[in-house]
Amino acid sequence: MKIKYKITESSISTLEKFPYLKSVYRLPELGTYDERELTRLLENSHYSHIYRIIEQLDKYGEFCGEIFEKIISCNDTLNLSRFLAEFWLFIYLYDIHKSKVTPVHTDNQLKKPDIKLKLDKFEIRIEIYTPMDSYAFQTFTTLLFSKLKNLSSSKGFEVTINSKAEHFYYTHDFPDFRIVYSWLDDFENNFSTWLGNVKPGDSKEIVGPADSLTLHILFNKITDNPEIRFIIWGHATYSSDTKLYFEIDDPEKFAKTEWGVKIKDKLTKQQAGESKSEIIRILMINFSMADTTDILFFNDLRYYSRLEKNIKYLVADIKPYPPYDLVIPCELGPEKGFVKPVNISEFDDNLIADILKESGLDKTIKEIPMASKEETEQFWDAIINSTKNSAT
């Protein structure tokens, strides 16, 4: 399944502003289509967060090696998010250490991490893992909107899509994500057909990728201007709150959950190689694509102690050698931060703390700002006074 993005003056003019990107990235001709995700970013550069990504790719791209190459050739939205996580961590370390940090070239025949950092006495090898909660469900909710927005059609439209589910846990009914991809392709074809026959006010009701999910599609407006694509998309619920998995105070039970299975599978691949006295091997578990508001809950001793027990339980029977020295939950984006590491090595905790400080991997996660009681009262007083003044 691929989504095609139409080349407009927007992407062409945006690319002109970034000399390094322009030198390595070729856009097809105006009016044609492109499947690469960087083209989507160029077409939507008016969003500040997207413009920032493009700026950073232009600034650091020549230093990022294969990480950059994966980003500019990527044609899958969710994979792009994973590659960007590697990029954000790389440029963070590059700003601190310059050429001491290097991206690792992929070799399908060998187990390799994503990034290496050379310190005075140690080499740090980092593998980044960006799991999701319910992959097929999150694939569906992410790509349905994008499919319609980039529909190849001579018609414009305004639609409202609502969803209803038979039960609260319907997200777990979703089939394999490849089946979801196929469903989205069929939906795209059907929607194009509907546009030729519907009129404003018409509606359609169809079964979603999961049989327990029904979509109600209301066609509010149909136009001959294909540039008009207004979509109101309300899905019934999120897949879960990731925090719930870490409320399980039993490592054996956690190991059987979605997150337990995923983390165990990643650990088993042992991508940072064998344990050595001068090498620190780190698995970064990036929570940026998880269904949770933040991972500050790991700063709570209850949750951290459970995390520590869970990780040590998962690695206990992995052979031929312990898969990593440290496991660090983190958030990797324009803002980034790291949780206290779970040490599963023979290295002393104090030595690990010193190494993480030297590397910059001790940066704490930025807390969501909370208004004080006084600020909250002032806010509501201002609203009340504004309302009174409007009434008079």
C-alpha positions in Angstrom: 0.0 0.0 0.0 1.4 3.4 -1.0 0.0 6.9 -0.8 0.9 9.2 -3.7 1.5 12.9 -3.2 0.8 15.4 -5.9 3.7 17.7 -6.8 2.7 21.4 -6.5 4.5 24.7 -6.5 4.5 24.4 -2.7 7.0 21.5 -2.5 9.1 22.9 -5.4 9.4 26.4 -3.8 10.0 24.9 -0.3 12.9 22.8 -1.6 14.5 25.8 -3.1 15.0 27.2 0.4 17.2 24.3 1.5 20.5 24.0 -0.4 21.7 20.6 0.9 18.3 18.9 0.4 18.0 20.4 -3.0 21.4 19.0 -4.0 20.4 15.4 -3.1 16.6 15.2 -3.4 14.9 15.3 -6.8 11.2 16.1 -7.2 9.2 14.8 -10.1 7.7 17.3 -12.5 5.0 19.7 -11.4 1.5 18.0 -11.4 2.9 14.4 -11.2 2.9 12.2 -8.1 5.5 10.9 -5.7 5.3 8.2 -3.0 8.2 9.4 -0.9 7.3 10.8 2.6 9.8 13.7 2.3 7.6 15.0 -0.6 4.6 15.0 1.8 6.6 17.0 4.3 7.6 19.5 1.6 4.0 19.8 0.5 3.0 20.6 4.1 5.8 22.8 5.2 3.4 25.5 6.3 3.0 23.5 9.5 5.7 24.7 12.0 6.6 21.2 13.2 7.1 19.9 9.7 9.1 23.0 8.7 11.4 22.3 11.6 12.0 18.7 10.4 12.9 19.9 6.9 15.2 22.6 8.4 17.1 20.0 10.5 17.3 17.5 7.6 19.0 20.2 5.6 21.3 21.2 8.4 22.4 17.7 9.5 21.7 15.5 6.5 25.2 15.3 5.2 26.5 14.0 8.6 23.8 11.3 9.1 24.8 8.7 6.6 22.3 5.9 6.2 19.8 7.4 8.7 19.4 10.3 6.2 19.3 8.0 3.2 16.5 6.0 4.8 14.5 9.2 5.5 14.7 10.6 2.0 13.8 7.3 0.3 11.1 6.3 2.8 7.5 5.8 1.4 5.7 4.7 4.5 4.4 7.2 7.1 4.9 5.0 10.1 8.4 3.9 9.1 9.3 7.6 8.6 8.4 8.2 12.3 10.8 5.5 13.3 13.6 6.8 11.1 13.1 10.3 12.4 13.5 9.0 16.0 17.0 7.8 14.9 17.6 11.1 13.3 16.6 13.2 16.4 18.9 11.1 18.7 21.8 11.3 16.2 21.7 15.1 15.8 21.3 15.5 19.6 24.5 13.5 20.1 26.2 15.1 17.1 25.7 18.6 18.6 27.6 17.4 21.7 30.3 15.1 20.2 30.6 15.9 16.5 32.5 13.2 14.6 32.7 10.9 17.6 29.1 9.9 16.9 28.5 7.9 13.7 25.5 6.2 12.1 26.0 2.4 11.5 25.8 1.0 8.0 23.2 -1.8 7.8 24.4 -5.2 6.9 21.5 -7.7 6.7 24.0 -10.5 7.4 25.2 -9.1 10.7 23.6 -7.8 13.9 24.3 -4.1 14.2 23.0 -1.2 16.2 21.8 2.2 14.8 24.4 4.6 16.3 27.9 4.4 17.7 29.4 7.0 20.0 33.2 6.9 20.8 34.1 8.3 24.2 37.6 8.4 25.7 37.4 5.0 27.4 34.2 3.4 26.1 32.3 2.9 22.9 28.5 3.2 23.2 26.4 1.2 20.8 22.7 2.3 20.6 19.8 0.4 19.1 16.5 2.4 18.9 13.2 0.6 19.1 9.9 2.5 18.5 7.0 0.2 19.2 3.3 1.0 19.0 0.4 -0.3 21.1 -2.0 -1.9 18.6 -0.1 -1.6 15.3 -2.9 -2.4 12.9 -5.3 -0.1 14.6 -2.9 2.8 14.7 -2.0 2.1 11.1 -5.7 2.4 10.2 -6.3 5.7 12.2 -3.1 7.3 10.8 -3.5 6.4 7.2 -7.2 6.7 6.6 -7.1 10.5 6.8 -4.0 10.6 4.6 -5.5 8.4 2.0 -8.5 10.7 1.5 -6.4 13.9 1.7 -4.2 12.7 -1.2 -6.9 10.9 -3.2 -6.2 11.0 -6.9 -9.5 12.5 -8.1 -10.8 15.4 -10.1 -13.4 16.1 -7.3 -13.1 18.0 -4.1 -15.2 17.2 -1.1 -16.1 17.8 2.5 -16.9 14.7 4.5 -17.5 13.7 8.1 -16.5 10.2 9.1 -17.7 8.8 12.4 -17.0 5.4 13.8 -18.8 3.2 16.3 -17.6 0.0 17.9 -19.5 -2.9 19.4 -17.3 -3.0 22.5 -14.7 -0.9 24.3 -11.7 -3.2 23.4 -12.5 -3.3 19.6 -9.0 -2.1 18.8 -7.7 -5.6 19.6 -10.0 -7.1 17.0 -8.0 -5.6 14.2 -6.4 -8.1 11.8 -2.8 -8.2 10.7 -1.6 -4.7 9.5 -1.1 -6.1 6.0 -4.8 -6.8 5.8 -5.5 -3.2 7.0 -3.3 -2.0 4.2 -5.4 -3.9 1.7 -8.6 -2.6 3.3 -7.3 1.0 2.9 -6.5 0.4 -0.8 -10.1 -0.9 -1.3 -11.6 1.9 0.6 -9.6 4.4 -1.5 -11.0 2.9 -4.7 -14.5 2.7 -3.4 -14.4 6.3 -2.2 -13.3 7.5 -5.7 -16.3 5.7 -7.2 -18.7 7.1 -4.7 -17.6 10.7 -5.5 -18.9 10.2 -9.0 -22.4 9.3 -7.8 -23.1 11.0 -4.5 -24.6 14.4 -3.8 -24.4 16.6 -0.6 -26.2 15.0 2.3 -25.7 11.4 1.1 -24.1 8.9 3.4 -22.5 5.5 3.4 -22.1 3.0 6.2 -19.3 0.4 5.9 -17.6 -2.2 8.0 -14.1 -1.3 9.0 -11.0 -3.5 8.9 -12.2 -5.0 12.2 -15.7 -6.5 12.0 -16.6 -4.9 15.3 -16.0 -1.4 13.8 -18.5 0.5 11.6 -17.8 3.7 9.7 -20.5 6.2 8.9 -19.5 8.6 6.1 -21.5 11.8 5.4 -20.8 13.7 2.2 -21.3 17.3 3.2 -20.1 18.9 0.0 -18.9 17.8 -3.5 -17.1 20.3 -5.7 -15.2 20.3 -9.0 -12.2 21.8 -7.3 -9.9 18.9 -6.3 -7.9 21.2 -4.1 -10.7 21.1 -1.5 -10.3 18.3 0.9 -12.0 18.9 4.2 -12.2 15.8 6.4 -13.7 15.5 9.9 -12.5 12.1 11.2 -13.5 11.0 14.6 -12.5 7.5 15.7 -14.2 5.8 18.6 -11.2 5.5 21.0 -7.5 5.2 21.2 -5.9 1.7 21.2 -5.0 1.8 24.9 -3.1 3.7 27.4 0.5 2.3 27.4 0.8 3.1 31.1 -1.7 0.4 31.9 0.8 -2.3 30.8 3.3 -1.1 33.4 0.7 -1.2 36.2 1.0 -5.0 36.0 3.1 -6.0 39.1 4.0 -9.5 37.8 6.8 -9.9 35.3 5.4 -13.3 34.1 2.1 -11.7 33.3 3.7 -8.6 31.7 5.8 -10.8 29.5 2.5 -12.1 27.9 1.2 -8.6 27.1 1.6 -6.9 23.8 4.5 -4.7 25.1 6.1 -7.7 26.9 6.2 -9.7 23.7 7.5 -6.8 21.6 10.3 -5.9 24.0 11.3 -9.5 24.4 11.4 -10.0 20.6 13.6 -6.9 20.2 15.9 -8.0 23.0 16.3 -11.4 21.5 17.8 -10.0 18.3 20.9 -8.8 20.3 21.7 -6.2 17.6 24.5 -4.5 19.6 26.7 -7.5 19.6 28.5 -9.4 22.4 29.3 -7.9 25.8 32.8 -6.4 26.1 34.5 -4.5 28.9 35.1 -1.4 26.8 31.6 -1.3 25.1 28.3 -0.1 26.5 25.4 -1.6 24.6 22.1 0.3 24.9 18.5 -0.5 23.8 16.5 2.7 23.6 12.8 2.1 23.8 11.3 5.1 22.3 7.7 5.8 23.5 7.0 8.6 21.0 4.5 6.5 19.0 2.9 4.9 22.0 -0.7 5.8 23.1 0.2 7.7 26.2 0.5 11.3 27.0 4.1 11.0 28.3 6.3 8.6 30.1 7.0 10.6 33.2 5.2 7.9 35.1 8.5 5.9 35.1 9.8 8.6 37.5 7.4 7.1 40.0 9.3 4.5 42.0 6.4 2.1 41.7 6.5 2.1 37.9 10.3 2.1 37.6 10.7 -0.9 39.9 8.1 -2.8 37.9 9.9 -1.8 34.7 13.2 -3.0 36.1 11.8 -6.3 37.2 10.1 -6.8 33.9 13.2 -6.2 31.8 15.4 -8.4 34.0 12.7 -11.2 33.7 12.6 -10.8 29.9 16.4 -11.1 29.4 16.9 -13.9 31.9 16.8 -16.7 29.3 18.2 -14.9 26.2 21.2 -16.7 24.8 24.1 -16.9 23.9 24.9 -13.7 26.0 23.0 -10.9 27.7 21.4 -8.9 24.8 22.3 -5.3 26.1 23.9 -3.6 29.1 21.3 -1.0 29.5 17.6 -0.6 28.6 16.5 3.1 28.6 12.9 4.2 28.0 12.9 7.6 26.2 11.1 10.1 24.0 12.8 11.0 20.8 11.6 14.0 18.9 12.5 17.7 18.6 12.2 17.5 22.4 13.9 14.5 23.8 14.7 12.9 27.2 15.6 9.7 28.9 14.4 7.7 31.9 16.8 6.3 34.4 18.4 3.2 32.8 17.7 -0.4 33.7 21.2 -1.9 34.2 21.3 -5.5 33.1 25.1 -5.7 32.9 28.0 -6.3 35.3 28.9 -2.6 35.1 28.7 -0.6 38.3 25.8 1.7 38.6 28.0 4.7 39.4 30.2 4.0 36.4 27.1 3.8 34.2 25.9 7.1 35.6 29.2 8.8 34.8 29.2 7.4 31.2 25.6 8.6 30.6 26.5 12.0 31.9 29.5 12.2 29.7 27.5 11.1 26.6 24.5 13.4 27.3 22.1 10.5 27.7 21.2 11.5 31.2 18.9 14.4 30.0 15.6 14.0 31.8 12.3 14.1 30.0 10.8 17.6 29.9 7.8 17.7 32.2 4.5 19.0 30.8 4.1 22.5 32.4 1.3 22.7 35.0 -0.4 25.9 36.0 -0.2 26.9 39.6 -3.3 27.4 41.7 -2.9 31.2 41.5 -2.4 31.1 37.7 -5.6 28.9 37.3 -7.6 31.3 39.4 -6.4 34.3 37.4 -7.3 32.5 34.2 -10.9 31.8 35.3 -11.3 35.3 36.8 -10.3 36.8 33.4 -12.9 34.6 31.6 -15.6 35.5 34.1 -14.8 39.2 33.8 -14.7 39.0 30.0 -18.1 37.3 30.0 -19.6 40.0 32.3 -18.2 42.8 30.2 -19.6 41.2 27.0 -23.1 41.0 28.7 -23.1 44.7 29.5 
